[in-house]
C-alpha cells in the first residue's frame, strides 16, 4: 500500500505536533542539567514516547518513499 498525499500530510502534521510538544517540554525544563532524582520519571517517559512517535512516523515515511 502506497502512502498517498493526504496520509503523508497527516503524518507530517503528527511529526510537527510531536516536535512542538518536545520543544515545549525541553524549554520548560530547568536550565541546569538535572539528575534522574530531580527529573520526574513521568516527564522522561513522556519525552521518550514523543521521540519514539516522531521516529516511527519518519521511518514510515522513509519506507514508503523508498517503495516508490
C-alpha positions in Angstrom: 0.0 0.0 0.0 1.4 3.3 -1.0 1.3 6.4 1.2 -0.8 9.0 -0.6 -0.5 12.7 -0.3 -3.2 13.1 2.4 -1.6 10.4 4.5 1.8 12.0 4.1 0.3 15.4 5.1 -1.3 13.8 8.2 2.0 12.1 9.1 3.9 15.3 8.7 1.3 17.1 10.9 1.7 14.4 13.6 5.5 14.9 13.5 5.2 18.6 13.7 2.9 18.4 16.7 5.1 15.9 18.5 8.2 18.0 17.9 6.4 21.0 19.2 5.5 19.2 22.4 9.1 18.0 22.8 10.4 21.6 22.2 7.9 23.0 24.8 8.8 20.3 27.4 12.5 21.0 26.9 12.0 24.8 27.1 10.1 24.3 30.4 12.9 22.1 31.9 15.3 23.6 34.3 18.3 25.4 32.7 20.8 23.3 34.6 21.3 19.6 33.9 19.1 17.5 36.1 19.8 14.2 37.6 17.3 11.3 37.4 16.4 12.0 41.0 15.3 15.6 40.3 13.5 14.9 37.0 10.2 13.1 37.4 10.2 9.7 35.6 6.8 10.6 34.0 8.4 13.6 32.3 11.2 11.5 30.9 8.8 8.7 29.8 6.6 11.3 28.1 9.5 12.7 26.2 10.8 9.3 25.2 7.3 8.4 23.9 7.2 11.6 21.9 10.6 10.9 20.4 9.6 7.3 19.6 6.5 8.6 17.9 8.5 11.0 15.7 11.0 8.3 14.8 8.2 5.9 14.0 6.4 8.4 11.7 9.7 9.3 10.0 10.6 5.6 9.5 7.2 5.0 7.9 7.5 8.0 5.6 11.0 6.9 4.5 10.0 3.3 4.0 7.1 4.4 1.8 9.3 6.8 -0.2 11.8 4.0 -0.8 9.0 1.8 -2.2 8.1 4.4 -4.7 
